[in-house]
């Protein structure tokens, strides 16, 4: 019986149209198409279609109809409990831009003929009883931006064509259906600003690790028992062989009970036996070198007693005016000769004496120390000098020459590691200076202040004009690229540990530069060597403001938890929210934004008021909100990698 229903419906539609045509010859084609929908509706409990009369010359006054230039451009009848089916004659509404029939009891298939509606921007058929597969022909709706087919009983596979709709920008909601099979790789091509929802289906297989799918939260894929892979916590049971990992050698026995020695085992034993004397010689040579260096330091120290130090940190008026003045540093330096001044950039040729006698001005202060702008000669390019804070236990009488040597070596090692980081969006380290009571880092000077000051004002620009959206987006894109590079350039996979809007510096062209990389390790490098003499003291590790700290870093005893790459991603997400909302990153910013989206507040209540006149930027602003909320997931394992964040931001505005 059910198999004959479409045929009867088609004949009924034809009869109805013939009868209507004779009595409604004056009605437009749009009106006739709408009357076909009225005839397909078997139950209309609210009388929504009572005003749809064939005697009218135009349907523009009918309930739920919007017209422009006497053409129907919108059909909206939400939550009317209409029962019936969708007739294919709706495809005759050639000027239709919005078809919204959510919250009804419509059944049967979605007509493939709807693909003829080339100007359709919104298609919302959610919360009905529609069945059958999703017509692949919907992929021909090249103007479609919003597609919601959720809460029906649709079945079959996901058609890849709907993921490649060129203007999709709002919602792609296929949740709460009976869809099955894998997620096509084409879904990795959906724009980053699209809200994807595939939950509560029967989808299976691994979630493709491509494109915007990597930045989606787990909610988009939840309640699909057969799905696995990131961002779900359900790992895929069949591991894929990484082509970069060599396959096991079948000639090597992995069975410990195998008593028959193989040739390769004997060869390994011979190599091990010949290696032992060599290693012993290396160890003895290292010990001898350490003893020789300590003797050399003591000899230089004794020879330098009674003499004024050649290096006079803080002797210039600008340095001497700081809290750690020049006279104190000079006095404590007497009797020490283990100073090191080294350039880590080949193009840096400034002598230490030039640097220390130059004019210097305080431009910033933080827990890690004071930052000066230093200009050697008038008109010459400036450099930034960061004077690291001294640890509380610098005067520890129990520290000997060996401790001093280890502290210096630790500082040198970290400074050299920082100097290897070379990227257009990372502040470049030029040189470093170390003495037992003084540590300096010399950087490129970035002249235009911090992102925090540009957004909220500051001492250098209290009346700064609001940044336009294009500039804000470029700043975020550059900062994301710089932070992604810092996460990946070293095999040690270091984290920044203190990402804030104050750590993002701007040049004269408003390009962003990440600053402060490696400071947490540098400040703690000396403290780690002193813990044996002062076990009760805390490490002077810089910490981000409370608003930037990831949830896992806010509890008691979690002082170092923010120094992870997942913590950096969270902090960057907060910076992104700071950029789009214009609000300072207090402890409630992330929760406030998430709550506003959950309550579906107007975008005008969330976005920075200075951006409201840039109506053209709405799509890009929403896309950045989407990326930022993905970065600030409570579970650190659900946050995307920084490389994925950078790629998502780079796609925003790429077609501008």
Order of alpha helices (4+ residues) and beta strands (2+ residues): alpha-alpha-beta-beta-beta-beta-beta-beta-beta-beta-beta-beta-beta-beta-beta-beta-beta-alpha-alpha-alpha-beta-alpha-beta-beta-beta-alpha-beta-beta-alpha-alpha-beta-beta-alpha-alpha-alpha-alpha-alpha
